[in-house]
């Protein structure tokens, strides 16, 4: 289960960023609302750095009324394209797995 979560986490981050810009800790909070996606800052910041190096997200520092400046992340056009490609692949993968599981369910009855 952890391998599936790890593989999908970056696309979940991209999906959140498709909605709006976030700073890192906001992403951790948003992901933690879904039990299977609970993650830590120690996981999310290296992931965000990699996504930035790959050109899928870009960053901007902004002042914060509640403390030090925050680095906000937003999706780039390449990030949107990567998310769209993943979505198509995910739908096909999910349908294949669901089909297999549904066929097994019929055999166990």
N, CA, C and O atoms as CSV, one atom per row, in Angstrom:
chain,resi,resn,atom,element,x,y,z
A,1,UNK,N,N,0.820,-1.186,0.000
A,1,UNK,CA,C,0.000,0.000,0.000
A,1,UNK,C,C,0.873,1.263,0.000
A,1,UNK,O,O,0.541,2.249,-0.658
A,2,UNK,N,N,1.973,1.227,0.730
A,2,UNK,CA,C,2.833,2.413,0.797
A,2,UNK,C,C,3.460,2.718,-0.563
A,2,UNK,O,O,3.689,3.883,-0.889
A,3,UNK,N,N,3.739,1.685,-1.358
A,3,UNK,CA,C,4.295,1.907,-2.705
A,3,UNK,C,C,3.278,2.617,-3.607
A,3,UNK,O,O,3.634,3.512,-4.373
A,4,UNK,N,N,2.013,2.207,-3.505
A,4,UNK,CA,C,0.977,2.865,-4.309
A,4,UNK,C,C,0.829,4.318,-3.886
A,4,UNK,O,O,0.717,5.211,-4.726
A,5,UNK,N,N,0.828,4.548,-2.581
A,5,UNK,CA,C,0.697,5.901,-2.060
A,5,UNK,C,C,1.851,6.779,-2.518
A,5,UNK,O,O,1.655,7.912,-2.956
A,6,UNK,N,N,3.049,6.239,-2.410
A,6,UNK,CA,C,4.241,6.988,-2.802
A,6,UNK,C,C,4.190,7.344,-4.290
A,6,UNK,O,O,4.547,8.455,-4.681
A,7,UNK,N,N,3.745,6.397,-5.112
A,7,UNK,CA,C,3.683,6.634,-6.550
A,7,UNK,C,C,2.640,7.659,-6.954
A,7,UNK,O,O,2.819,8.382,-7.934
A,8,UNK,N,N,1.553,7.724,-6.202
A,8,UNK,CA,C,0.461,8.636,-6.547
A,8,UNK,C,C,0.576,10.002,-5.869
A,8,UNK,O,O,-0.078,10.956,-6.289
A,9,UNK,N,N,1.399,10.101,-4.832
A,9,UNK,CA,C,1.464,11.327,-4.039
A,9,UNK,C,C,1.822,12.550,-4.880
A,9,UNK,O,O,1.206,13.603,-4.719
A,10,UNK,N,N,2.794,12.433,-5.763
A,10,UNK,CA,C,3.185,13.606,-6.541
A,10,UNK,C,C,2.045,14.087,-7.424
A,10,UNK,O,O,1.899,15.289,-7.644
A,11,UNK,N,N,1.236,13.166,-7.933
A,11,UNK,CA,C,0.112,13.573,-8.767
A,11,UNK,C,C,-1.028,14.142,-7.935
A,11,UNK,O,O,-1.788,14.982,-8.418
A,12,UNK,N,N,-1.151,13.699,-6.704
A,12,UNK,CA,C,-2.123,14.307,-5.798
A,12,UNK,C,C,-1.713,15.748,-5.498
A,12,UNK,O,O,-2.566,16.633,-5.431
A,13,UNK,N,N,-0.425,15.985,-5.318
A,13,UNK,CA,C,0.086,17.346,-5.110
A,13,UNK,C,C,-0.186,18.185,-6.352
A,13,UNK,O,O,-0.657,19.317,-6.240
A,14,UNK,N,N,0.102,17.650,-7.528
A,14,UNK,CA,C,-0.173,18.386,-8.767
A,14,UNK,C,C,-1.664,18.689,-8.900
A,14,UNK,O,O,-2.037,19.769,-9.357
A,15,UNK,N,N,-2.519,17.747,-8.505
A,15,UNK,CA,C,-3.965,17.967,-8.586
A,15,UNK,C,C,-4.393,19.100,-7.658
A,15,UNK,O,O,-5.222,19.930,-8.031
A,16,UNK,N,N,-3.832,19.138,-6.457
A,16,UNK,CA,C,-4.147,20.245,-5.550
A,16,UNK,C,C,-3.688,21.570,-6.141
A,16,UNK,O,O,-4.413,22.564,-6.093
A,17,UNK,N,N,-2.484,21.580,-6.698
A,17,UNK,CA,C,-1.952,22.814,-7.273
A,17,UNK,C,C,-2.702,23.239,-8.535
A,17,UNK,O,O,-2.625,24.402,-8.933
A,18,UNK,N,N,-3.420,22.322,-9.164
A,18,UNK,CA,C,-4.243,22.687,-10.320
A,18,UNK,C,C,-5.417,23.558,-9.877
A,18,UNK,O,O,-5.956,24.334,-10.666
A,19,UNK,N,N,-5.805,23.426,-8.613
A,19,UNK,CA,C,-6.909,24.235,-8.071
A,19,UNK,C,C,-6.472,25.659,-7.766
A,19,UNK,O,O,-7.141,26.630,-8.119
A,20,UNK,N,N,-5.293,25.755,-7.078
A,20,UNK,CA,C,-4.800,27.063,-6.652
A,20,UNK,C,C,-3.361,26.920,-6.166
A,20,UNK,O,O,-2.830,25.812,-6.091
A,21,UNK,N,N,-2.742,28.036,-5.840
A,21,UNK,CA,C,-1.390,28.014,-5.289
A,21,UNK,C,C,-1.450,27.646,-3.807
A,21,UNK,O,O,-2.401,27.993,-3.107
A,22,UNK,N,N,-0.427,26.942,-3.345
A,22,UNK,CA,C,-0.314,26.555,-1.934
A,22,UNK,C,C,1.115,26.786,-1.482
A,22,UNK,O,O,2.041,26.771,-2.293
A,23,UNK,N,N,1.293,27.000,-0.180
A,23,UNK,CA,C,2.637,26.899,0.378
A,23,UNK,C,C,2.763,25.510,0.968
A,23,UNK,O,O,1.759,24.835,1.195
A,24,UNK,N,N,3.981,25.079,1.218
A,24,UNK,CA,C,4.250,23.683,1.563
A,24,UNK,C,C,3.420,23.123,2.697
A,24,UNK,O,O,2.820,22.057,2.557
A,25,UNK,N,N,3.375,23.828,3.826
A,25,UNK,CA,C,2.648,23.282,4.965
A,25,UNK,C,C,1.151,23.175,4.690
A,25,UNK,O,O,0.488,22.279,5.212
A,26,UNK,N,N,0.610,24.092,3.864
A,26,UNK,CA,C,-0.798,23.984,3.467
A,26,UNK,C,C,-1.051,22.679,2.713
A,26,UNK,O,O,-2.083,22.035,2.900
A,27,UNK,N,N,-0.106,22.299,1.867
A,27,UNK,CA,C,-0.242,21.036,1.132
A,27,UNK,C,C,-0.255,19.855,2.092
A,27,UNK,O,O,-1.055,18.934,1.933
A,28,UNK,N,N,0.624,19.878,3.083
A,28,UNK,CA,C,0.645,18.803,4.081
A,28,UNK,C,C,-0.710,18.716,4.776
A,28,UNK,O,O,-1.247,17.623,4.955
A,29,UNK,N,N,-1.262,19.857,5.165
A,29,UNK,CA,C,-2.558,19.879,5.844
A,29,UNK,C,C,-3.666,19.362,4.939
A,29,UNK,O,O,-4.512,18.575,5.366
A,30,UNK,N,N,-3.658,19.804,3.701
A,30,UNK,CA,C,-4.706,19.379,2.761
A,30,UNK,C,C,-4.643,17.869,2.509
A,30,UNK,O,O,-5.672,17.195,2.494
A,31,UNK,N,N,-3.438,17.348,2.312
A,31,UNK,CA,C,-3.286,15.909,2.079
A,31,UNK,C,C,-3.676,15.105,3.312
A,31,UNK,O,O,-4.198,13.998,3.182
A,32,UNK,N,N,-3.433,15.637,4.498
A,32,UNK,CA,C,-3.726,14.898,5.727
A,32,UNK,C,C,-5.222,14.754,5.973
A,32,UNK,O,O,-5.634,13.983,6.840
A,33,UNK,N,N,-6.024,15.474,5.234
A,33,UNK,CA,C,-7.485,15.337,5.362
A,33,UNK,C,C,-7.981,14.013,4.792
A,33,UNK,O,O,-9.102,13.586,5.068
A,34,UNK,N,N,-7.136,13.376,3.999
A,34,UNK,CA,C,-7.461,12.063,3.429
A,34,UNK,C,C,-6.516,11.061,4.083
A,34,UNK,O,O,-5.302,11.134,3.890
A,35,UNK,N,N,-7.066,10.124,4.855
A,35,UNK,CA,C,-6.237,9.204,5.642
A,35,UNK,C,C,-5.138,8.534,4.834
A,35,UNK,O,O,-3.998,8.459,5.294
A,36,UNK,N,N,-5.451,8.052,3.660
A,36,UNK,CA,C,-4.469,7.317,2.867
A,36,UNK,C,C,-3.351,8.217,2.334
A,36,UNK,O,O,-2.322,7.721,1.876
A,37,UNK,N,N,-3.547,9.531,2.391
A,37,UNK,CA,C,-2.554,10.460,1.861
A,37,UNK,C,C,-1.808,11.218,2.954
A,37,UNK,O,O,-1.042,12.135,2.657
A,38,UNK,N,N,-2.017,10.854,4.185
A,38,UNK,CA,C,-1.340,11.501,5.299
A,38,UNK,C,C,0.161,11.484,5.050
A,38,UNK,O,O,0.752,10.429,4.818
A,39,UNK,N,N,0.762,12.653,5.101
A,39,UNK,CA,C,2.184,12.782,4.815
A,39,UNK,C,C,2.799,13.816,5.743
A,39,UNK,O,O,2.090,14.484,6.496
A,40,UNK,N,N,4.096,13.945,5.689
A,40,UNK,CA,C,4.786,14.870,6.582
A,40,UNK,C,C,5.536,15.920,5.766
A,40,UNK,O,O,5.675,15.799,4.549
A,41,UNK,N,N,6.010,16.940,6.452
A,41,UNK,CA,C,6.825,17.965,5.795
A,41,UNK,C,C,8.114,17.344,5.259
A,41,UNK,O,O,8.633,17.775,4.229
A,42,UNK,N,N,8.626,16.337,5.954
A,42,UNK,CA,C,9.849,15.671,5.524
A,42,UNK,C,C,9.684,14.917,4.221
A,42,UNK,O,O,10.672,14.605,3.556
A,43,UNK,N,N,8.462,14.621,3.850
A,43,UNK,CA,C,8.174,13.970,2.571
A,43,UNK,C,C,7.826,15.005,1.509
A,43,UNK,O,O,8.272,14.909,0.366
A,44,UNK,N,N,7.032,15.990,1.893
A,44,UNK,CA,C,6.493,16.902,0.892
A,44,UNK,C,C,7.527,17.883,0.350
A,44,UNK,O,O,7.515,18.183,-0.844
A,45,UNK,N,N,8.417,18.386,1.195
A,45,UNK,CA,C,9.376,19.381,0.696
A,45,UNK,C,C,10.374,18.805,-0.304
A,45,UNK,O,O,10.646,19.456,-1.313
A,46,UNK,N,N,10.931,17.624,-0.077
A,46,UNK,CA,C,11.780,17.037,-1.133
A,46,UNK,C,C,11.000,16.774,-2.428
A,46,UNK,O,O,11.534,16.948,-3.524
A,47,UNK,N,N,9.746,16.358,-2.297
A,47,UNK,CA,C,8.907,16.127,-3.470
A,47,UNK,C,C,8.697,17.435,-4.233
A,47,UNK,O,O,8.818,17.467,-5.457
A,48,UNK,N,N,8.382,18.511,-3.514
A,48,UNK,CA,C,8.189,19.806,-4.160
A,48,UNK,C,C,9.469,20.292,-4.836
A,48,UNK,O,O,9.420,20.873,-5.920
A,49,UNK,N,N,10.600,20.057,-4.203
A,49,UNK,CA,C,11.880,20.444,-4.813
A,49,UNK,C,C,12.108,19.691,-6.109
A,49,UNK,O,O,12.561,20.272,-7.095
A,50,UNK,N,N,11.800,18.411,-6.115
A,50,UNK,CA,C,11.972,17.607,-7.334
A,50,UNK,C,C,11.026,18.081,-8.433
A,50,UNK,O,O,11.422,18.201,-9.592
A,51,UNK,N,N,9.767,18.351,-8.060
A,51,UNK,CA,C,8.797,18.834,-9.045
A,51,UNK,C,C,9.236,20.171,-9.636
A,51,UNK,O,O,9.006,20.432,-10.817
A,52,UNK,N,N,9.866,21.018,-8.824
A,52,UNK,CA,C,10.378,22.299,-9.315
A,52,UNK,C,C,11.542,22.074,-10.276
A,52,UNK,O,O,11.603,22.690,-11.340
A,53,UNK,N,N,12.470,21.185,-9.896
A,53,UNK,CA,C,13.613,20.891,-10.782
A,53,UNK,C,C,13.144,20.327,-12.118
A,53,UNK,O,O,13.747,20.600,-13.155
A,54,UNK,N,N,12.076,19.545,-12.095
A,54,UNK,CA,C,11.548,18.937,-13.318
A,54,UNK,C,C,10.693,19.902,-14.129
A,54,UNK,O,O,10.235,19.560,-15.220
A,55,UNK,N,N,10.476,21.102,-13.604
A,55,UNK,CA,C,9.713,22.104,-14.330
A,55,UNK,C,C,8.209,21.937,-14.254
A,55,UNK,O,O,7.480,22.537,-15.044
A,56,UNK,N,N,7.728,21.122,-13.304
A,56,UNK,CA,C,6.290,20.887,-13.184
A,56,UNK,C,C,5.604,21.910,-12.286
A,56,UNK,O,O,4.402,22.147,-12.404
A,57,UNK,N,N,6.377,22.510,-11.389
A,57,UNK,CA,C,5.860,23.585,-10.542
A,57,UNK,C,C,6.870,24.728,-10.546
A,57,UNK,O,O,8.052,24.538,-10.833
A,58,UNK,N,N,6.376,25.909,-10.222
A,58,UNK,CA,C,7.260,27.052,-10.026
A,58,UNK,C,C,6.921,27.672,-8.678
A,58,UNK,O,O,5.854,27.420,-8.118
A,59,UNK,N,N,7.830,28.478,-8.167
A,59,UNK,CA,C,7.671,29.006,-6.817
A,59,UNK,C,C,7.758,30.523,-6.805
A,59,UNK,O,O,8.287,31.158,-7.717
A,60,UNK,N,N,7.214,31.068,-5.731
A,60,UNK,CA,C,7.283,32.503,-5.500
A,60,UNK,C,C,7.259,32.739,-3.999
A,60,UNK,O,O,6.394,32.216,-3.296
A,61,UNK,N,N,8.208,33.525,-3.509
A,61,UNK,CA,C,8.228,33.897,-2.101
A,61,UNK,C,C,7.269,35.050,-1.881
A,61,UNK,O,O,7.232,35.999,-2.665
A,62,UNK,N,N,6.483,34.963,-0.793
A,62,UNK,CA,C,5.547,36.036,-0.434
A,62,UNK,C,C,5.639,36.308,1.064
A,62,UNK,O,O,5.867,35.404,1.868
A,63,UNK,N,N,5.457,37.560,1.408
A,63,UNK,CA,C,5.434,37.894,2.828
A,63,UNK,C,C,4.184,37.301,3.450
A,63,UNK,O,O,3.165,37.110,2.786
A,64,UNK,N,N,4.286,37.016,4.739
A,64,UNK,CA,C,3.180,36.423,5.471
A,64,UNK,C,C,2.829,37.325,6.650
A,64,UNK,O,O,3.723,37.800,7.350
A,65,UNK,N,N,1.554,37.564,6.874
A,65,UNK,CA,C,1.174,38.371,8.029
A,65,UNK,C,C,1.397,37.637,9.354
A,65,UNK,O,O,1.370,38.251,10.421
A,66,UNK,N,N,1.615,36.341,9.281
A,66,UNK,CA,C,1.744,35.522,10.497
A,66,UNK,C,C,3.126,34.886,10.625
A,66,UNK,O,O,3.232,33.734,11.044
A,67,UNK,N,N,4.184,35.614,10.273
A,67,UNK,CA,C,5.516,35.045,10.432
A,67,UNK,C,C,6.415,35.317,9.251
A,67,UNK,O,O,6.252,36.307,8.540
A,68,UNK,N,N,7.377,34.416,9.050
A,68,UNK,CA,C,8.349,34.621,7.968
A,68,UNK,C,C,7.711,34.466,6.591
A,68,UNK,O,O,6.600,33.947,6.484
A,69,UNK,N,N,8.393,34.908,5.541
A,69,UNK,CA,C,7.866,34.727,4.176
A,69,UNK,C,C,7.627,33.249,3.869
A,69,UNK,O,O,8.279,32.366,4.426
A,70,UNK,N,N,6.684,33.009,2.977
A,70,UNK,CA,C,6.330,31.642,2.588
A,70,UNK,C,C,6.604,31.448,1.103
A,70,UNK,O,O,6.435,32.360,0.294
A,71,UNK,N,N,7.029,30.242,0.772
A,71,UNK,CA,C,7.252,29.896,-0.633
A,71,UNK,C,C,5.966,29.241,-1.150
A,71,UNK,O,O,5.550,28.185,-0.673
A,72,UNK,N,N,5.359,29.888,-2.125
A,72,UNK,CA,C,4.144,29.361,-2.740
A,72,UNK,C,C,4.504,28.595,-4.005
A,72,UNK,O,O,5.426,28.956,-4.737
A,73,UNK,N,N,3.754,27.535,-4.238
A,73,UNK,CA,C,3.969,26.659,-5.393
A,73,UNK,C,C,2.762,26.761,-6.312
A,73,UNK,O,O,1.620,26.829,-5.858
A,74,UNK,N,N,3.033,26.770,-7.605
A,74,UNK,CA,C,1.957,26.759,-8.595
A,74,UNK,C,C,2.368,25.861,-9.752
A,74,UNK,O,O,3.550,25.651,-10.022
A,75,UNK,N,N,1.356,25.342,-10.417
A,75,UNK,CA,C,1.562,24.437,-11.541
A,75,UNK,C,C,2.048,25.208,-12.765
A,75,UNK,O,O,1.590,26.321,-13.027
A,76,UNK,N,N,2.961,24.624,-13.499
A,76,UNK,CA,C,3.400,25.174,-14.781
A,76,UNK,C,C,2.586,24.486,-15.887
A,76,UNK,O,O,1.892,23.506,-15.619
A,77,UNK,N,N,2.665,24.983,-17.105
A,77,UNK,CA,C,2.005,24.271,-18.212
A,77,UNK,C,C,2.489,22.813,-18.319
A,77,UNK,O,O,1.695,21.921,-18.616
A,78,UNK,N,N,3.780,22.572,-18.079
A,78,UNK,CA,C,4.286,21.187,-18.116
A,78,UNK,C,C,3.669,20.365,-16.990
A,78,UNK,O,O,3.410,19.174,-17.165
A,79,UNK,N,N,3.433,20.984,-15.842
A,79,UNK,CA,C,2.786,20.290,-14.730
A,79,UNK,C,C,1.352,19.926,-15.057
A,79,UNK,O,O,0.882,18.840,-14.717
A,80,UNK,N,N,0.660,20.841,-15.719
A,80,UNK,CA,C,-0.728,20.553,-16.129
A,80,UNK,C,C,-0.770,19.401,-17.132
A,80,UNK,O,O,-1.654,18.547,-17.073
A,81,UNK,N,N,0.192,19.389,-18.050
A,81,UNK,CA,C,0.252,18.310,-19.047
A,81,UNK,C,C,0.564,16.976,-18.379
A,81,UNK,O,O,-0.023,15.954,-18.732
A,82,UNK,N,N,1.487,16.978,-17.412
A,82,UNK,CA,C,1.832,15.745,-16.697
A,82,UNK,C,C,0.633,15.231,-15.917
A,82,UNK,O,O,0.389,14.025,-15.875
A,83,UNK,N,N,-0.119,16.138,-15.296
A,83,UNK,CA,C,-1.310,15.743,-14.544
A,83,UNK,C,C,-2.374,15.167,-15.470
A,83,UNK,O,O,-3.013,14.170,-15.135
A,84,UNK,N,N,-2.569,15.784,-16.626
A,84,UNK,CA,C,-3.558,15.280,-17.586
A,84,UNK,C,C,-3.175,13.886,-18.086
A,84,UNK,O,O,-4.037,13.017,-18.217
A,85,UNK,N,N,-1.899,13.672,-18.364
A,85,UNK,CA,C,-1.441,12.354,-18.824
A,85,UNK,C,C,-1.629,11.316,-17.722
A,85,UNK,O,O,-2.078,10.202,-17.987
A,86,UNK,N,N,-1.282,11.683,-16.477
A,86,UNK,CA,C,-1.464,10.751,-15.367
A,86,UNK,C,C,-2.935,10.400,-15.200
A,86,UNK,O,O,-3.285,9.242,-14.975
A,87,UNK,N,N,-3.785,11.399,-15.311
A,87,UNK,CA,C,-5.225,11.150,-15.125
A,87,UNK,C,C,-5.726,10.101,-16.117
A,87,UNK,O,O,-6.473,9.201,-15.735
A,88,UNK,N,N,-5.326,10.207,-17.375
A,88,UNK,CA,C,-5.739,9.217,-18.378
A,88,UNK,C,C,-5.205,7.836,-18.023
A,88,UNK,O,O,-5.936,6.847,-18.093
A,89,UNK,N,N,-3.930,7.766,-17.641
A,89,UNK,CA,C,-3.334,6.478,-17.276
A,89,UNK,C,C,-3.984,5.910,-16.023
A,89,UNK,O,O,-4.205,4.702,-15.929
A,90,UNK,N,N,-4.289,6.773,-15.062
A,90,UNK,CA,C,-4.903,6.327,-13.812
A,90,UNK,C,C,-6.288,5.728,-14.063
A,90,UNK,O,O,-6.633,4.694,-13.491
A,91,UNK,N,N,-7.070,6.370,-14.909
A,91,UNK,CA,C,-8.410,5.868,-15.207
A,91,UNK,C,C,-8.322,4.473,-15.812
A,91,UNK,O,O,-9.059,3.573,-15.408
A,92,UNK,N,N,-7.431,4.290,-16.772
A,92,UNK,CA,C,-7.276,2.971,-17.401
A,92,UNK,C,C,-6.783,1.940,-16.385
A,92,UNK,O,O,-7.274,0.811,-16.364
A,93,UNK,N,N,-5.830,2.313,-15.552
A,93,UNK,CA,C,-5.293,1.405,-14.533
A,93,UNK,C,C,-6.372,1.031,-13.528
A,93,UNK,O,O,-6.548,-0.141,-13.198
A,94,UNK,N,N,-7.097,2.046,-13.043
A,94,UNK,CA,C,-8.157,1.796,-12.063
A,94,UNK,C,C,-9.230,0.875,-12.641
A,94,UNK,O,O,-9.701,-0.030,-11.952
A,95,UNK,N,N,-9.616,1.093,-13.883
A,95,UNK,CA,C,-10.625,0.245,-14.505
A,95,UNK,C,C,-10.139,-1.196,-14.637
A,95,UNK,O,O,-10.903,-2.139,-14.430
A,96,UNK,N,N,-8.862,-1.358,-14.984
A,96,UNK,CA,C,-8.308,-2.708,-15.112
A,96,UNK,C,C,-8.294,-3.418,-13.764
A,96,UNK,O,O,-8.671,-4.586,-13.672
A,97,UNK,N,N,-7.866,-2.723,-12.728
A,97,UNK,CA,C,-7.823,-3.330,-11.390
A,97,UNK,C,C,-9.238,-3.614,-10.900
A,97,UNK,O,O,-9.505,-4.694,-10.374
A,98,UNK,N,N,-10.141,-2.661,-11.068
A,98,UNK,CA,C,-11.529,-2.879,-10.658
A,98,UNK,C,C,-12.139,-4.078,-11.389
A,98,UNK,O,O,-12.852,-4.882,-10.788
A,99,UNK,N,N,-11.855,-4.190,-12.684
A,99,UNK,CA,C,-12.379,-5.322,-13.454
A,99,UNK,C,C,-11.874,-6.638,-12.923
A,99,UNK,O,O,-12.635,-7.597,-12.792
A,100,UNK,N,N,-10.587,-6.691,-12.615
A,100,UNK,CA,C,-10.007,-7.921,-12.064
A,100,UNK,C,C,-10.597,-8.254,-10.699
A,100,UNK,O,O,-10.959,-9.401,-10.437
A,101,UNK,N,N,-10.690,-7.262,-9.841
A,101,UNK,CA,C,-11.253,-7.491,-8.507
A,101,UNK,C,C,-12.714,-7.886,-8.578
A,101,UNK,O,O,-13.162,-8.752,-7.827
A,102,UNK,N,N,-13.466,-7.255,-9.480
A,102,UNK,CA,C,-14.875,-7.616,-9.648
A,102,UNK,C,C,-15.019,-9.056,-10.133
A,102,UNK,O,O,-15.923,-9.765,-9.692
A,103,UNK,N,N,-14.143,-9.497,-11.033
A,103,UNK,CA,C,-14.215,-10.870,-11.524
A,103,UNK,C,C,-13.859,-11.866,-10.432
A,103,UNK,O,O,-14.424,-12.959,-10.387
A,104,UNK,N,N,-12.945,-11.512,-9.563
A,104,UNK,CA,C,-12.591,-12.383,-8.446
A,104,UNK,C,C,-13.714,-12.452,-7.433
A,104,UNK,O,O,-13.932,-13.500,-6.824
A,105,UNK,N,N,-14.424,-11.367,-7.242
A,105,UNK,CA,C,-15.540,-11.332,-6.295
A,105,UNK,C,C,-16.600,-12.342,-6.710
A,105,UNK,O,O,-17.177,-13.021,-5.861
A,106,UNK,N,N,-16.861,-12.446,-8.010
A,106,UNK,CA,C,-17.829,-13.415,-8.504
A,106,UNK,C,C,-17.395,-14.849,-8.256
A,106,UNK,O,O,-18.242,-15.723,-8.069
A,107,UNK,N,N,-16.080,-15.112,-8.251
A,107,UNK,CA,C,-15.572,-16.464,-8.025
A,107,UNK,C,C,-15.624,-16.877,-6.560
A,107,UNK,O,O,-15.687,-18.067,-6.251
A,108,UNK,N,N,-15.598,-15.904,-5.659
A,108,UNK,CA,C,-15.548,-16.245,-4.232
A,108,UNK,C,C,-16.944,-16.367,-3.624
A,108,UNK,O,O,-17.064,-16.691,-2.443
A,109,UNK,N,N,-17.985,-16.120,-4.385
A,109,UNK,CA,C,-19.354,-16.222,-3.846
A,109,UNK,C,C,-19.859,-17.629,-3.916
A,109,UNK,O,O,-20.989,-17.900,-3.508
